[in-house]
Amino acid sequence: MTQFAFDFEAPIPVDVSVPVCSDEKVIADTEDKTWWIGWGNQKEQEFLKLCAREAILPGIKKSSGSKFRPEYTYQGGYLDLKTVETPFFLAQKHYGVDSNFAVSLNKQDVLDCTYKYSKCQLVFWVQWVSEIKYGVAVETRHEIRFLSYERMRELVSHAPEHIYQKRIDDNKGNAKESYILDLRDMEFIWQGEVER
């Protein structure tokens, strides 16, 4: 496996924001796990509404029980949502994965899908607008990709790894390493307009 460690913050969270009111935005700190959990909870509800409205993943249900379980059940097993709203602009330069299609998957999520929640499947909900940063242009993207447990294991077996330099000594439970994956290696489920 290819492994790199960089001193830069990638992706820098300037694009990840939550509307406060119509003209204001708050930019979140990538290391503030509590904020991200709240943001994730909001996205889980929005995703369920999108699935119902667009007839995506028929039969998907909110998981019951522990808040630490994957968000949904689907086809008799767990389904974990990965919401991506910030492109990984430097993925091509450092990992050889086209920045238009690069997403990260925390190593801990892979371990959880393997050992805690047997054969948990993943769904990536990607939504970003076209822009240029660090000299890299990305195209607008709003789509859902499905990743079976078996395909996930296959992809991470040879995926490059990203180490989060700001998290090396983290004790808040933030992920320290991620695999860099290509959306095109996942099953395409749905495409829509970007809602911002």
VENDAZI-V113303 format. One record per helix or strand of 2 or more residues. SS is the DSSP state (h for helix, s for strand). FROM is the first residue (numbers start at 1). TO is the last residue. If there is no record, write none. Layout:
ss-><SS SS>
from-><FROM FROM>
to-><TO TO>
This chain:
ss-><s h s s h s s s h s h s s s s h s h s h s>
from-><3 13 17 24 33 61 72 77 91 102 107 121 131 136 141 149 160 165 177 183 187>
to-><5 15 21 27 54 62 74 84 95 106 116 128 133 138 147 156 163 167 182 185 191>
